[in-house]
């Protein structure tokens, strides 16, 4: 995420703190869909993801006045969604495993077009990575967060983020090149 976007979001946070309710509306418009997708990645259920995001917004509203660096709103908010998603997983682990199986089985759902493209093979290989490596790949490549932001979101050191990203890339190269991951 560029510095300009962070500064703009920081200004929105400061405006909200001074009583401008419209600033919150802009933040919600900028982040709600992104937060839902992020929670969905953990839960594989859009309704649960929406509930998690709604609960996250309540927490954000309660704690927004105490945010030390308004420019870090994005990573701070995503960290809240991540923690709430993980809490939900801990409470409902068996239900989530069933949903994951359904969502990732191309014969059972409409999310796959049953083509054996390279993209689907890479996607299947990513699904076989450990969850922590999948999360880092997703945040880095799809959500375009920096290493520092990912470390804040996942509450791990930047070195750990680099290590997970490196090992995920290496495993993907091996799996895709050898095609023995099936």
Order of alpha helices (4+ residues) and beta strands (2+ residues): alpha-alpha-alpha-alpha-alpha-alpha-alpha-alpha-alpha
